[in-house]
Amino acid sequence: MNIKSFNYIIESYINGQKKQARSLLKSYFNRDKNLSLDIVESANLYGISECILILKRLDVSDTNIINAFHDYERENLHEVKTILINNY
């Protein structure tokens, strides 16, 4: 399966294709992509809260999510931590 963008994984999950989204995410991890930057870009597109909730349902660790915002978008780091604490 060809992954054109990380957002395709998030979109697959939103469209109810949860099994496909998990499979795509696993293959995405295996390609040594820059997950941190992709997380931030998806959060900007779909909204921080929505994106984080989906990533957590896809078993992305809190550490990966926090590090992404720490590296690329520190102004939203507090909001990300609050979402992670309140929802899980």
N, C-alpha and C positions, 0 to 999 in steps of 0.2 A: 504494500500500500504506500503510495507516495504522499508524503505530508508536505503541503505547500507552505503552511505556516502553523505556528503554535496555536493561533486563534482558531484554526480548524478543529483542534482537539476540544477546545472550550465550546465551540459551536455544535459539535457532535453531541456533547453532553447535554447542552440546552435543548437540542432537538430530540432528546430521548434515546439516543444511541449510546447508552452508558457503557456497554461492553466494548463497542468500537472505540470509544474515547479512551478507555483503559488500555486497550491494545495499542492504540496510536501513541499514547504517552510512554509506554514501555519502549517502543521502537524509537521514539524521540530521544529518550535518555541514552539509548545505545549509540546514538550518532554523535555524541559529545557536542551537542549544541549549547549555546549560551542560555541556559534556562533562566537565569536571573533577569536578564534583559527582556526575555520573552514574557515572563510573568508580569513585569511592570507594564509592558506594552499592552498586554491583554487586560490588565486592570484599568488602564486608561481607556480602553475601548468599551469594555463591558461594565465598568464600575468596580471599584475596589472591593466592596462587600460581596457582590455577586461572584466575582472572579475568585476571591479567597474561599468562599463556601464551596464552589465547584472544585477547586484544587484540593481542598481538604477531603471532599468526597472521593476524589481520585487518588487519595493517599499520598499527596505531596506533603512533606514534613513541614512543620512550623519553621524549622531552621532555614529551609530553602526559601520559604516565603519571606521571612524576616530579612535574611541576607540579601535577597533581591532588592528590597526597598532600601536597605542600608547602603547598598552599592550604587543604586541608580536614582533613587527618589526619596531622599531622607526627609523631605518635608511632610511626607505621608506615613512615616514610620510609626509614629504614635497611634495614628488611626488604625493601622494594620495590626499592631499589638493589641489594641482594644478589641478589634473584631475577633481576633484569635482567642483572646481570654474570655470574651462574653459568649461565644458560640460553641466553644469546645471545652 
